[in-house]
């Protein structure tokens, strides 16, 4: 890059602008500021050159990059107000902004407007709508759009299929992800590493280690080299499936293949042992992690706390909670829930209520998991009946008491209402 180009950037119109003007391309969020922002840019542009289609495309593109759907829409509406007709390229950018913001309803409105105006959507338009659904965590709607794409005579490409597969993978719908993987092959679309990683991720969410291993092997058989995402997914699948030894075996396999081992990798291996309450093994992996020059993060500390809670090892949990604080890592709701669980399982209900109090004092509100943890440990006899009712009342009572001590009337009322409806 030349010295001149390092101080500038290429906008959508193809002209170069000084870097100090880039801030003017960053759209605000509220409507009044947005209107003023547009007015200032148009006035400034008008003094030099009349506003044109390329100018608005540049603005809309900037909004899309920032994921500001409202600003992208406002720019398009202003474009229309000045008598400049948007093109399919314009609409693709607006829908892209909506997709990045996860605003599916606004994306759909622009699609409907496009059709009403007689503009012809292209493959990018369909793919952007599919992505808008995926970003909004609506895999079923993403599936609907790719099917519409086919029904409208458009051929889905690798981007279309990978977005739908990944959408189902993120929701843990393995069967749906696999079905679209098969359809992708039926369409003769080539499969890449991103697709295989999405499938492995779907297997991990579903806790299916055998299937995750199958796709990793299939990936290698297709001549694609698995990366850290591939191996992390398989290790995570083994962890969720309770296959501790297999998770550790894949870790070593990953090492042997010179793949980058990161905090996510160690976290997944730790999770496998934590799920069965093997505190010593989780501690081993934390030590290994530190030997690799990596610092345990909040997820790692919560994993060891979960392992301690699983086995009722309250003293160990206390030690690791103190280490987390010493490492200047802020405990979150899961951290406190684990401490409540660990102390209650050890039969130390006084400490459990103290942790609940500490949680409330830090403005971390108890949730359904907190309540269920307390109720389960308060219940002296498994099953239903009076013992269960007494445990529920005691759990609610402990939470209410914590907020009474703080004088938090709002939360007291909330939990008393929960208690009344239980």
KOLTI-186278 format. One record per residue (C-alpha): x, y, z; chain. Coordinates in steps of 0.25 Angstrom, whole numbers, padded with zeros to 4 digits. Layout:
KOLTI-186278
      px      py      pz   chain
       X       Y       Z       A
...
//
This chain:
KOLTI-186278
      px      py      pz   chain
    0000    0000    0000       A
    0005    0014   -0004       A
    0007    0025    0006       A
   -0005    0032    0000       A
   -0014    0020    0000       A
   -0011    0017    0015       A
   -0017    0031    0019       A
   -0030    0028    0011       A
   -0040    0018    0007       A
   -0048    0014   -0005       A
   -0063    0017   -0004       A
   -0074    0011   -0012       A
   -0074    0022   -0023       A
   -0059    0018   -0026       A
   -0053    0031   -0021       A
   -0043    0033   -0010       A
   -0046    0040    0003       A
   -0037    0045    0014       A
   -0037    0036    0026       A
   -0042    0048    0035       A
   -0055    0048    0027       A
   -0058    0033    0030       A
   -0065    0037    0043       A
   -0075    0044    0035       A
   -0079    0031    0029       A
   -0082    0025    0043       A
   -0097    0026    0045       A
   -0103    0030    0058       A
   -0115    0022    0064       A
   -0126    0031    0068       A
   -0135    0037    0057       A
   -0132    0052    0060       A
   -0117    0050    0060       A
   -0119    0041    0047       A
   -0126    0052    0040       A
   -0116    0063    0044       A
   -0105    0053    0040       A
   -0111    0051    0026       A
   -0114    0066    0024       A
   -0099    0070    0027       A
   -0094    0060    0018       A
   -0103    0064    0006       A
   -0101    0079    0009       A
   -0086    0076    0009       A
   -0087    0068   -0004       A
   -0096    0078   -0011       A
   -0085    0089   -0009       A
   -0075    0080   -0017       A
   -0083    0071   -0026       A
   -0098    0068   -0027       A
   -0103    0055   -0019       A
   -0104    0043   -0028       A
   -0107    0028   -0027       A
   -0092    0025   -0024       A
   -0092    0035   -0012       A
   -0104    0028   -0006       A
   -0099    0014   -0009       A
   -0086    0018   -0001       A
   -0095    0023    0011       A
   -0103    0010    0011       A
   -0091    0002    0010       A
   -0085    0009    0022       A
   -0098    0006    0030       A
   -0098   -0008    0025       A
   -0083   -0010    0030       A
   -0087   -0004    0044       A
   -0100   -0013    0044       A
   -0109   -0001    0046       A
   -0121   -0005    0039       A
   -0129    0007    0043       A
   -0119    0017    0037       A
   -0118    0008    0024       A
   -0133    0009    0023       A
   -0133    0024    0025       A
   -0122    0026    0014       A
   -0130    0018    0004       A
   -0143    0026    0008       A
   -0135    0039    0006       A
   -0130    0034   -0007       A
   -0144    0032   -0012       A
   -0148    0045   -0007       A
   -0138    0052   -0016       A
   -0143    0045   -0028       A
   -0132    0034   -0029       A
   -0137    0020   -0031       A
   -0131    0009   -0023       A
   -0125   -0003   -0031       A
   -0124   -0017   -0027       A
   -0110   -0014   -0022       A
   -0116   -0003   -0012       A
   -0126   -0013   -0007       A
   -0116   -0024   -0005       A
   -0108   -0014    0004       A
   -0120   -0010    0012       A
   -0124   -0024    0015       A
   -0110   -0028    0018       A
   -0110   -0017    0029       A
   -0123   -0023    0034       A
   -0117   -0036    0034       A
   -0105   -0032    0042       A
   -0114   -0025    0052       A
   -0123   -0038    0053       A
   -0135   -0029    0049       A
   -0142   -0040    0040       A
   -0156   -0032    0040       A
   -0149   -0020    0034       A
   -0141   -0028    0024       A
   -0155   -0035    0020       A
   -0161   -0021    0018       A
   -0150   -0017    0008       A
   -0151   -0030    0001       A
   -0166   -0027   -0001       A
   -0164   -0013   -0005       A
   -0154   -0018   -0016       A
   -0164   -0028   -0022       A
   -0175   -0017   -0021       A
   -0166   -0008   -0029       A
   -0163   -0018   -0040       A
   -0148   -0019   -0036       A
   -0142   -0033   -0040       A
   -0136   -0040   -0027       A
   -0123   -0047   -0031       A
   -0116   -0058   -0024       A
   -0109   -0049   -0014       A
   -0123   -0043   -0010       A
   -0128   -0058   -0007       A
   -0115   -0061    0001       A
   -0116   -0048    0009       A
   -0130   -0051    0013       A
   -0125   -0065    0017       A
   -0114   -0059    0025       A
   -0124   -0049    0032       A
   -0132   -0061    0037       A
   -0119   -0068    0041       A
   -0115   -0056    0049       A
   -0129   -0055    0055       A
   -0127   -0069    0060       A
   -0139   -0074    0051       A
   -0134   -0086    0044       A
   -0148   -0090    0040       A
   -0150   -0077    0032       A
   -0136   -0078    0026       A
   -0140   -0092    0021       A
   -0153   -0085    0015       A
   -0144   -0075    0008       A
   -0135   -0085    0002       A
   -0147   -0093   -0003       A
   -0153   -0081   -0009       A
   -0140   -0078   -0016       A
   -0141   -0092   -0022       A
   -0156   -0090   -0025       A
   -0153   -0077   -0032       A
   -0144   -0083   -0042       A
   -0131   -0079   -0035       A
   -0120   -0089   -0032       A
   -0115   -0088   -0018       A
   -0099   -0087   -0017       A
   -0090   -0091   -0006       A
   -0093   -0079    0002       A
   -0108   -0082    0002       A
   -0106   -0096    0007       A
   -0095   -0093    0017       A
   -0104   -0082    0023       A
   -0116   -0091    0025       A
   -0107   -0102    0030       A
   -0100   -0093    0040       A
   -0114   -0087    0045       A
   -0119   -0101    0048       A
   -0105   -0105    0054       A
   -0106   -0093    0064       A
   -0120   -0098    0069       A
   -0115   -0112    0071       A
   -0124   -0117    0060       A
   -0114   -0128    0055       A
   -0124   -0136    0046       A
   -0128   -0123    0039       A
   -0114   -0119    0037       A
   -0111   -0133    0031       A
   -0123   -0132    0022       A
   -0118   -0119    0016       A
   -0104   -0125    0014       A
   -0110   -0136    0006       A
   -0118   -0127   -0002       A
   -0106   -0119   -0005       A
   -0099   -0131   -0010       A
   -0111   -0134   -0019       A
   -0110   -0120   -0025       A
   -0096   -0123   -0029       A
   -0091   -0112   -0020       A
   -0076   -0114   -0015       A
   -0074   -0116    0000       A
   -0063   -0108    0007       A
   -0057   -0108    0021       A
   -0067   -0098    0026       A
   -0079   -0107    0023       A
   -0072   -0119    0031       A
   -0069   -0110    0043       A
   -0084   -0106    0043       A
   -0088   -0121    0043       A
   -0078   -0124    0054       A
   -0083   -0112    0062       A
   -0097   -0118    0061       A
   -0092   -0131    0066       A
   -0086   -0124    0078       A
   -0098   -0117    0081       A
   -0106   -0130    0080       A
   -0096   -0137    0089       A
   -0093   -0147    0077       A
   -0078   -0151    0078       A
   -0079   -0162    0068       A
   -0085   -0154    0057       A
   -0075   -0142    0060       A
   -0064   -0152    0058       A
   -0070   -0157    0045       A
   -0071   -0143    0039       A
   -0057   -0140    0043       A
   -0052   -0153    0036       A
   -0061   -0150    0024       A
   -0055   -0136    0023       A
   -0041   -0142    0023       A
   -0045   -0152    0013       A
   -0050   -0141    0004       A
   -0036   -0135    0004       A
   -0039   -0124    0013       A
   -0030   -0122    0025       A
   -0037   -0120    0039       A
   -0034   -0108    0046       A
   -0035   -0104    0061       A
   -0050   -0101    0059       A
   -0052   -0116    0054       A
   -0044   -0122    0066       A
   -0050   -0113    0076       A
   -0064   -0117    0071       A
   -0061   -0132    0072       A
   -0055   -0130    0086       A
   -0068   -0122    0090       A
   -0077   -0133    0085       A
   -0069   -0143    0093       A
   -0070   -0134    0105       A
   -0085   -0133    0104       A
   -0087   -0148    0101       A
   -0079   -0151    0113       A
   -0068   -0158    0106       A
   -0056   -0152    0114       A
   -0045   -0161    0109       A
   -0049   -0159    0095       A
   -0049   -0144    0097       A
   -0035   -0145    0103       A
   -0030   -0154    0091       A
   -0035   -0144    0081       A
   -0027   -0133    0089       A
   -0014   -0141    0087       A
   -0018   -0144    0072       A
   -0019   -0129    0070       A
   -0006   -0127    0076       A
    0000   -0137    0067       A
   -0005   -0130    0055       A
    0001   -0117    0059       A
   -0013   -0110    0061       A
   -0014   -0097    0069       A
   -0018   -0101    0083       A
   -0026   -0089    0090       A
   -0034   -0086    0102       A
   -0046   -0092    0095       A
   -0039   -0105    0093       A
   -0035   -0106    0108       A
   -0049   -0102    0112       A
   -0055   -0113    0104       A
   -0046   -0123    0110       A
   -0049   -0118    0124       A
   -0064   -0118    0122       A
   -0063   -0133    0119       A
   -0057   -0136    0132       A
   -0066   -0126    0139       A
   -0078   -0133    0135       A
   -0075   -0145    0142       A
   -0070   -0137    0155       A
   -0055   -0141    0153       A
   -0049   -0129    0160       A
   -0035   -0134    0159       A
   -0035   -0136    0144       A
   -0040   -0122    0142       A
   -0029   -0117    0151       A
   -0019   -0125    0142       A
   -0024   -0118    0130       A
   -0023   -0104    0136       A
   -0009   -0107    0139       A
   -0006   -0112    0125       A
   -0013   -0099    0120       A
   -0004   -0090    0128       A
    0008   -0098    0123       A
    0004   -0095    0109       A
    0005   -0080    0113       A
   -0010   -0078    0113       A
   -0018   -0072    0125       A
   -0031   -0078    0130       A
   -0043   -0069    0127       A
   -0057   -0068    0133       A
   -0062   -0080    0125       A
   -0050   -0089    0131       A
   -0052   -0084    0145       A
   -0067   -0087    0144       A
   -0064   -0101    0139       A
   -0055   -0104    0151       A
   -0066   -0099    0160       A
   -0076   -0107    0153       A
   -0068   -0120    0155       A
   -0067   -0116    0170       A
   -0082   -0114    0171       A
   -0084   -0127    0164       A
   -0077   -0135    0174       A
   -0080   -0126    0186       A
   -0066   -0122    0188       A
   -0069   -0109    0194       A
   -0055   -0106    0200       A
   -0049   -0108    0186       A
   -0059   -0099    0180       A
   -0056   -0088    0191       A
   -0041   -0089    0187       A
   -0044   -0088    0172       A
   -0053   -0076    0174       A
   -0043   -0069    0182       A
   -0033   -0072    0171       A
   -0043   -0066    0161       A
   -0044   -0053    0169       A
   -0029   -0052    0170       A
   -0027   -0053    0155       A
   -0037   -0041    0154       A
   -0047   -0049    0147       A
   -0061   -0044    0151       A
   -0071   -0055    0155       A
   -0084   -0056    0148       A
   -0097   -0062    0151       A
   -0092   -0076    0147       A
   -0081   -0075    0157       A
   -0090   -0072    0168       A
   -0100   -0083    0165       A
   -0088   -0092    0165       A
   -0084   -0088    0179       A
   -0098   -0089    0184       A
   -0099   -0103    0178       A
   -0086   -0107    0184       A
   -0089   -0102    0198       A
   -0103   -0108    0198       A
   -0098   -0121    0193       A
   -0088   -0122    0204       A
   -0100   -0119    0214       A
   -0095   -0105    0217       A
   -0108   -0098    0215       A
   -0103   -0086    0223       A
   -0092   -0084    0213       A
   -0102   -0086    0201       A
   -0110   -0075    0207       A
   -0098   -0066    0209       A
   -0094   -0068    0194       A
   -0108   -0064    0190       A
   -0107   -0052    0198       A
   -0094   -0048    0192       A
   -0100   -0051    0178       A
   -0111   -0041    0181       A
   -0102   -0030    0187       A
   -0094   -0030    0174       A
   -0107   -0028    0166       A
   -0106   -0041    0160       A
   -0121   -0046    0161       A
   -0124   -0061    0164       A
   -0131   -0068    0153       A
   -0139   -0081    0151       A
   -0126   -0089    0152       A
   -0123   -0083    0165       A
   -0136   -0086    0170       A
   -0136   -0101    0165       A
   -0122   -0103    0171       A
   -0127   -0098    0185       A
   -0140   -0106    0184       A
   -0133   -0119    0180       A
   -0123   -0118    0191       A
   -0133   -0114    0202       A
   -0142   -0126    0198       A
   -0139   -0137    0208       A
   -0146   -0148    0200       A
   -0147   -0150    0185       A
   -0160   -0149    0179       A
   -0173   -0141    0180       A
   -0182   -0138    0192       A
   -0180   -0130    0205       A
   -0165   -0131    0204       A
   -0165   -0124    0191       A
   -0174   -0113    0195       A
   -0166   -0110    0207       A
   -0153   -0110    0199       A
   -0159   -0100    0189       A
   -0164   -0091    0200       A
   -0151   -0091    0207       A
   -0144   -0088    0193       A
   -0153   -0076    0190       A
   -0151   -0072    0205       A
   -0136   -0071    0204       A
   -0137   -0063    0191       A
   -0147   -0053    0197       A
   -0139   -0052    0210       A
   -0127   -0048    0202       A
   -0134   -0036    0196       A
   -0141   -0032    0209       A
   -0127   -0031    0215       A
   -0124   -0022    0203       A
   -0137   -0014    0204       A
   -0139   -0017    0190       A
   -0155   -0016    0190       A
   -0156   -0018    0175       A
   -0149   -0032    0175       A
   -0156   -0036    0188       A
   -0169   -0034    0181       A
   -0165   -0041    0169       A
   -0160   -0054    0176       A
   -0173   -0053    0185       A
   -0181   -0053    0173       A
   -0173   -0065    0167       A
   -0175   -0072    0181       A
   -0190   -0070    0180       A
   -0191   -0076    0166       A
   -0182   -0088    0169       A
//
